[in-house]
Amino acid sequence: MGRGTPAHDHRQLDRTTMIRRHLPLLLVLGVAIGVRAWFTAAYPYAFFFPDTMLYVRDSLAMVPNDIRPAGYSLLIKPLAGGPYQLIAVFQHVIGAALIVGGYAFLVRRGAKPWLAALAMVPLAVDARQLTLEHYILAETAYVALTVAGFIVLAWRDRLGPVAAAAGGVLLGFAALTRSVGLPILALAGVYLLARRAGWRQVVAFALPVAALLGGYQVFYERHHGVYAFTQNQGRFLYARVMPVADCSQLELTVKQRTLCDPNPPANFEHRPDRYIWSDHSPAYRLYRGVGNDEFLNEFATTVIKQRPGAYLAMVAEEASWHFWFRPPLVKDSACLARTWLPPERPGYQCQPFYYVPVSEIGKHPAVGPLPATAATERVHAYGRIVTTPGPLYAVGVLMALAAAFWRPRGRSWRPAADAVLFVAAGVGLMLVSVATSMYEQRYAVPAVVLVPVGMALAWIRLRPATKTTGPTDATEPARATGPTAAHEPAKATGLTDATEPAKAG
């Protein structure tokens, strides 16, 4: 027998065992990489949306924008000079990396490999996820930072100050990438308190958050003369309330009445953002500029205070569309929905534009509708079918609630806390976007990864009990029952230790 052969055989056996154990991940990851390579080959340029122009321009100038936070602009700065397809490819890599990270986290928290891999399937194949990864937009970076922050906070049963600080850095920077991340910071704080993480951990989390948010406001003040993240919150909220702003039923000042619109165009239905950018909008015609934002916010809050029922009913109705198979979109809103799916003819009838090099970097791409190719036709057909169904999110909410309120005997409470964190973040982003902006399908894309992870964690909590007749699992601590307890495995009692994640069935 050759020298070293037993050790070699042992290593080979270990590799084979590991491959078999994690085969579900390898299958899902292989599909994810294959679909992304196929997508990139079909669309040789990155996709463009009006926000793209702001991100690229601000990245080159490194000046904070008064509409969008500058976190994403900072991230893409090394690649902002083009070709922009490099940014899209990098974002596809991030999407694949999230699959590995999410899988590793779920296995760490006690999920079986098949369950952890199943939770990553929507992220791997969802057509809207793939399309947004191909856009020069902040969504992919925001999702990656948020999921990474949650994983760091929930990785161990006992959260240390260093991990808490790392989670604060990731979630704090996520909020500077998209301002909708600010409420998620509050959610993470509640999660730490519910876990009784300890005051050192809470302070360690809060310090980098305060430093990042405070530092950004100082940076913003240097360029715009006011401490803020953006200066258009009032304008967006004005647009949000206009569908229920029946001025005949409101008590308004003379100046406030100049913002009323008694005859909104038909194509404004389900598109309140038209009140931000359209010439028909009273705010756009009469009150342009950030100096009017406080007045617009005053009008919006007046409408909400005087018509709270109408406002809440509107938000509830539109938020519910995220849980439908087919939301009732019409006219311009249906057009907008098509921009988040793979195009058959790029730039034609609401389909994504290519972001091609132009004479002045950061300007709108000068490219008209392009003809369909065999590749774009196939990816477009794929996109019409392979999207995460809205009812899945509703199931995720029910599972998280069941995990939170049902107390199975002997089960660790941690999976329930983690499940609520992930599901509440995914669904909460939908609700916040509807309440402050509008219903838009791209705002549900973070839920493509957050909600399935939360569902897997809830299953760990809710899984059917299994009877064990032999020794406890090697990962469970032995229960001392006598003089020989230190040397004998403990008898299984059907109870998991309160500090260890339960094994998923």
N, C-alpha and C positions, 0 to 999 in steps of 0.2 A: 504494500500500500504506500502511495507516494507521501512524501513529507507534507504536512499541513492539510491533507485531504479532509480529515474530520472537521476541522474548523471551517474549511471552505463549504463543506456540505451543510454545516450548521447555518452559515450565513445565507446560503442559497435557500434553505428551508425557511429562514426568517423572512427573506424577500418574497417568497411564494406565499407565505401566510399573510403578509402585509398586503400584497396585491389582491388576494382573495377577499380579505376583510374590507378593503376600500374599493373594491370593484364598482360598486354603485357610483361613487364619486368619479372614477375614471370614465365611466360611461356618460354621465351627465356633462362632465367637463369636456369630453371629446366632442359631444354634440354641440356644446356652446361654442367651442373654438371653431368647429367646422361651419356653423351657421354664420359666425362673425366673419370668417374668411370669405365665405360665399357672398355675404352682404357687401364687404369691402371691394371685392372683385366686380360686383355688379355696378357699384356707384364709385367711380374713380375720384370724385371730389367730395369734400365735406358739404354738409347742408347748411343753408343760411336762413336765419329768421331776423326780423328787425332788431331784436336785442343783440344779435351777433355783432352788429356794427358798433354798438356801444362797448361791448366787452373788449373787442380788438383795439378800438381806438384808445380806450382808457388804459389798456395794457401797454401800449406803446408810449403813451404820455405819462402814465402812472399818476393820473389825477382822479380822485374819487368822483363817481357820477352821482348826480342828485336823484336818480331814479333807481339804480341798482347798486348794491354794495360791491366793492372792488376786489373781494377775495378771489373770485374766479379769474379776474383780469391778472392778478398777481401770479396765479398758478400757471396760466398759459403764456406768460411773458417770454420764456425762452423760445417758444414756437410761434409767437404772434406775427412774425414777419412772413410766415408762410414757408412752404406750401401747407395750407390748412388741413389737408388730408392727414398730415402727421398727428395733428391734435385728435382727429377722429379715430385714427388707429390706436393712439395711446388710450383713448377713452374705452375702446373695445377691449383693450388689455385689462383695464381697470374692472370692467364688467366680468371678465373671466376670473380675475383675482378675487373678486367678491364671492364667487361661488366657492372657491377653496376656503376663504376665511369663514364664511357662513357655515359650511360643512364642518370645519374643524371646531368651531364654537359649539355647534349642536352636539357633536360627539363628546366633546368635553363636558357638556352639561347633562350627559346621560342618554342621548338619543342613539338608537341603533343606526348603523351606517345607512341602511335602506331608507330610514325615515329622514335622516339628515340630507341625503341626496335628493329625495323626493321634494323636500322643501325648497331646493335650489332649482327645480325644473322651470318654474315661471321666469326666474331671472335668466336662465339659460336660453330660453326660446321666445319670449314675448316680443312681438314685432314692434310695439311701441318703445320698449326698452332699447331694442337694437337701433331704431330710428333716432331716438334721443342721444344715444351714444355717438351717432354720426353727425349730429348738429354741433356747431360751436356755441353751446349753451351750458349753463352752470349746473344743470340737473344731475349729470353723472358724477361730477365732483362732489356735489352736495350729498347725494345718496351715499357715496363711498365714505365720506367723512363722518356722516351720521351713524352708519352701520358700524364703522370701525370704533367710534366712540362708545356705542352701546356694548359692543363686544368686549372692549377693554374694561368697562365698568362691571360687566356681568360674568367675566371669565372665571373668577375664583369665588369660592364661598366667602372668604374673608378678604375684603377689599383693602389693599394697602394704600398709604398716602401717595406713593409714586404712581400706581395705576389710576387712582382718583385724579391726580393732576394731569396725567396723560389723557384721560377721558375728557377733562375740562378743556384741554388744548384742542382736541379734535372737534368737540361739539361747539366750542367757542368760535373756531375758525369756520365751521360749517355755517354758523349764523352770519358770518361775514361774507359767505358765498351766496347765500340766499336768505333774505331777512325773515322768511317764514320759519327759519330755524330758531328764532328768538323764543317762541313758546316752547320749543322742544327742550331748551335749557331749563325752563321751569319744570317740565315733566321729569327730566333727569334728576333735578334736585328733590322732587317729591319721592322719586324712586329710592334715592339714597337714604332719605329719612325713613321711608317705610322699611327698608332693610336694616335700619339701625346701624348704619355703617360706622358711626362714631364722629365726634366733632372734628377730629384731626382730618379725617377723610373728606368731610363736607367742606372744611376750609381749604384743603388741598385742591379740591375740585373747583371751588369758587374763585380762588386767587387767579389762576390763569384766565378764567372766563372774564373776570373783571379787568385784568390787564389787557386782554385782546380787545374787548368792547370799548374800554376807556381809551386805549391807545388809538383805536380807529377813529373815535370821535375827535380826538386831538388832531389827528391827521386830516380829518374832514374840515375841521375848523380853520386849519392853516390855509386851505384852498378856498373855502366858501364863507368863512367868517361866522359860522354858527356850529355849535356842538350838536351833531346829529349823525345818523346813519344814512338817511336819505331825506329829501324834502318834498316828497310827493305823496305821502301817506293820505293826506286830506283829499287830494285829487282822485286817488284810486277809490277812497271810500265814498266820495261824491258820486262817482260813476256807479258804484255798487248799489246805492240807495235810489237812484233815479227811476228804476222800474216801479217803485212803490211810492214815489214822491208826488202824490196827488195834491197839488198846491191849493186846490179848492177846499181841501179839508185841513189845511195846515195854517197855523198862526206864524207868519213870517214877517220880517222887516221888509221895507221897500227894496233895499239892496238885495236881500236874500231872494226876493221874487224874480229878480233878473236872471236867476239860475234855473227857473222853472222851464219846462219844455212841454207845452200842452199837446203837441202833435209830433211825437217821436216817429221817425221813419220805420217802416215795417221791418227793415233788415236789422234794426237794433234789438229785436226780440232775442233774448238769451245771449246778447253781446253787449253788456253794459260798458265794456272797454271802449266802445265807440264814443262814449261821452268824454273820453280822455283825448282822443286823437282826431275826431271828426270835425270838420268845419261847421256841421250842423249843431254841435254841442255849444250851449251858452257859455260854459266854462272855457272852452277852447277859444271861442270868439272874443269873449270879454275879459277873461281873467287868466291870461297866459303868464307863465313865469312863476318861480318858486315863492315869490313874495306874496302870492295870493293863496298859498296852501292853507294857512290858518283859517282864512275866511271860508274856503271850500270845506274844510273839516268841520267848522261851526255849522254850516248848512246841513252836512250829512248827519251830525249828531242830533241836530234839531229834528230832522225827519225820523230818526230812530226813536227818539224820546216820545214823539207825538204819535208815531204809528208803529209801536213795538210789535204788535201782533202781526201786522202785514210783513214787517221786515223778517221776523222769525219764521213765519210761514214760507216766505220766499227762500230763505236759507235752508230750511228743512226740506222743502221740495227739491231744490236743485242738488243739495247734498245727497239725497236719496238716489239720484241718478247714477252715482258712482257704484251703486249696488245692483243696477239693472244689467240685463244682457245687452239691451239696445236702448240707450237714453233717447228721449224724444227731441232730438235736435232738429232745427229747421233753419233754412236759408243760410245766413252767414255763420251761424254756430256749427252747422254741419260742414260747412267749408273749412272752418278752423280745425275741426276734428280730423279732416283728411291730411292736414299738414303733419300729423304725428304718426303717419303710416308710410311704409315704403312707397315711393312714387313709381308709377308706370312710365310717365313722361315728366321728368323733372322740370319744374317751373310752369306746369300747365294746369289750370283750373284747380287751384288750392293745393297743389302738390308741392313738396319741398323744392326750393331752388338749390342749385349748386352754388357753392361759394368759390368762385374762380378768381384768380389774380386779376386785379384791375389797376388802372393807372395810379390811383390814390388808395393806399391801404386803409381799410376800415370803412370804405364806401360800399354801397349796395352793388352786388355783382351785376355787371352789364351782360346778362345772358338771358335769351328768350326761351320759350318752351322748346325742349329737345325731343326728338322722336324716341319712341319706345324701342328697346332692343329685346332680344330673346331673354337676356338675363334679367332686365328690369321687369319684364312681364311676369317671369316666374316668381321673383321676390315679391312683387306687388300682390300676386295671387296668394302667396304665403301669408302676407300681412293682413289680408282680409279675413283670414281664418284663425291664425295663431296669435290670439291676444288673451290675456288673463281675464276670465269672465267676472263681472261685478259681483254675482252671488257668492263667489269664493271669499270676498272680503266680508260679506255678511256672516258667513259661516265662521270666519276668523274671530269676529266680534263675539259671537255666541260662545265659541270655545274658550276665549279669554275670560269672559264673564263666568262661565261654568267653573273654570279652573280657579278663579278668584274666590268664589262663594262656596263651592263644594269642598268639604274638608275630609278627604278620604283618610281613614285611620292609618297612621304609620307612614304617610307620604310627606316628603319634604315640601315646605311651602315655597321654596325658592323658584321652582319652575313656574308657579303661578305669578309671582312678582315679575319674573322676566317676560312671561307671555304678555302680561298686561302692558309692560313697557314697550315692547315691539309693536303690538297691535294698536295701542293707543297712539303711538307715534305715526304709524302709517295712516290710520283713519283720521287722526287729528289734523294732519297736514291737509287732507281733503276738506275737512270742515272749516279750518281757518281760511283756506284759499277761497271757498265759496262765500264765507261771511265777510271777507274784506276785499275780494276782487270779483271773482266770477267762477262759474263751473267751467272747467277746462280739463280735458282728459290727460294732459301731460302732468297735471298736479296729482294724479293718482299713481304715477309711475313709481315713486318711492315705495308705495305699498306693495309693489310686485315682489320685493324682497322682504320688507319688514313684516307684512302680515303672515306669509307662509312660515317664516322663522318663529313668529309668535304662536302659530298653530301647532308647530312641532313641539314647542315648549309646553303648550297646554296639554298636548297628548301625553307627554311624560307624566304630567300631574293626574290626568284622567284615565290613563290606560287601565284595562281590566286587570284585577289582581291575579297573580300567578302563585300557585302553591309550590313551596320548596320543601324538599324532604332531606336534603343533604346539608353539607356545610354551607355557610354563607359565602357569597362571592368574595374573591380575594381583595376587592377594593373596599369591602366593609370591615370596620374595626371589630375585633373579637370582643364579646361581652364577657367580662370576668365573672365566673360563677363558682370558682373553687380554687384550690391550691394549684391545680394543673392548668388553669385557664390560660396562663401565659404561653403554654406550649400546644394547646389543643384548639382547633378551630371552633368557633362558637356555633351552637345549633341555631338553625334558621327559625325565626319566629314570625316571619312575614312583615317585619318592621324594618324600614330603612333608617339609617342614622340621620338625624336632623340636619347634619352639616354636609351630607353627601348627596349628589343628584341621584335620583332613582333611575334605574335602567328602563329604557323605553321598550315596550312590547311591540 
